[in-house]
């Protein structure tokens, strides 16, 4: 039987924060300060996604660090729709990552809070060489009808450190589950969305280094990392790590999923139905897993939990394209 690598290709995993703000918008740290801080914490990739400004920072890229060219676009429902004003209305926030590392202009678009307008922006941006990521559904006060039908997304934030620090609503794991059930195929991403309003890395209000994405790329070059993102060859985490994962169809038609992870207390293989599987321990001593799931499974995804509130999440793998 054919064994399929769920993190395919040669290369290494690089730790990335795909959502970051600097003094170019409403962040409090310079792009240089952010680079130094993230490199010191083991990150190799940082997407400078300042609000409504596409500003390359290629001068920061070196052998051990890659600055991604990105922008965060917002669509706000009119403030008068809520007695609380802007603080009470739903919003769309999306990150767009530029294939052209030197690009300084985003595409023309209509900034109207309407799912069809947002979808058109995603479609046009994809055609222009951008990858789109949907951000922080709970902070955005959005329901499933606001995002479940979006097509052409590269990524979907399942965790956002800034939102968790500020409002305890940084998780988007349930929303991602619903999105997958509705047919969505974006990768799961975890980010910081850091603004560093506290200006102090020792403060309990510090919003860096909480969520990250592990991108498997051939090298740390802009082209290889962007290609890995386009292929969704990554997973999201707030702590645990996947070291490998494969799947194959057995002779009886069932699907075998197995792999390795950093020490965890539980690992789950979740599917499009209740026919899921898990491995648990009282101790943080699980470093490998093996699950058999039904042959009619439409998709499955993996979660690794460390028992301390942190977890890693893969995208939903559709079996029709694997086994």
C-alpha positions, 0 to 999 in steps of 0.5 A: 500500500502507498504511504503518504507523507502528510508533511511532504517534500525535502526540507525543514520545519521553520517556526513562523509568526504570520501576523505581526504589527510594527510602528508602520501601523499600530504596533509599538515596536520597530521592525528591527526590534521585532526581528531581534525579539523573534529570532531570539525566541527561535523564529525563522519567519516573521510576516510584517502584516501592518494594517492596510499598508504593504511595506517590504522589509527585505533588508531584514532578511538574512541566512537565519531570518525571513521577512514576509511581505504582507498586509492586513485588510479590514472590512468593518460593519458601519458603526451606527449598526451598534449602540456601542459603535465600532466596538460592538459591530462585526468586522472582517480582518484578513491577511494577504501575503505577497508572492512578490517580495518587493510589491508595495501596492495591494490590489484595488478592492471595495471596502464594504462589509459584505461576504460577496465583496470580501470573496471578490477581494480574495479571488482577485488577490489570489489571481494577483499572486497573494495568499489569503488568511482569515483572522480571529473569528471570535474577536471579529464578532463573527458567526459561522455564516460570515466565514464558512462559505469563503473560498480560496483561503490559504490559512484560517487562524485557530489561535491568536495571542493578541486576542487571547491576551486582550479579551480571552477570545484568541482561539478559533478552533471550533470555528475552524472545525465548522469551516472544515465541515462546511467544505473549507480546505484552508490550513490551520494557522496560529499567530501572535497578532502582536502590537506590544502595547505594554512595551515590555517583554516581561509584562503579563500583557505581552502578546508575543511568542504565544501562537506559531505556525511550523512551515516545512519548506525546502529552504528559508528562501522567500520563494521556497517558504511561499511555495510551502505556504501555497501548498499548505505544508504547515501546521499551527501550534501554541506549544506541542510539535509534530515531528512526522505524520503519514497515512495509508489505506489498508487492505481492508479499506480502513485508513492508517494514520501514524506519526510522531510528536513532542511529549504530549498527554493526548493526540487526536485524529478527528474526522468529518464524523464522530468516528474519530480516535485518540491516544491518552496518558496521565503523563506527558509521555506520548511521542508517537501515535497510530490510529485506524479510521474508517475507509469512508472518512472524507477528511481527518486532522490531527491535534496534539495536546500537552495537558497544559492548555497548549495544542498543535493542529494540522489542516484537514486532510481530504482522503480523496487526494491522499489514499 
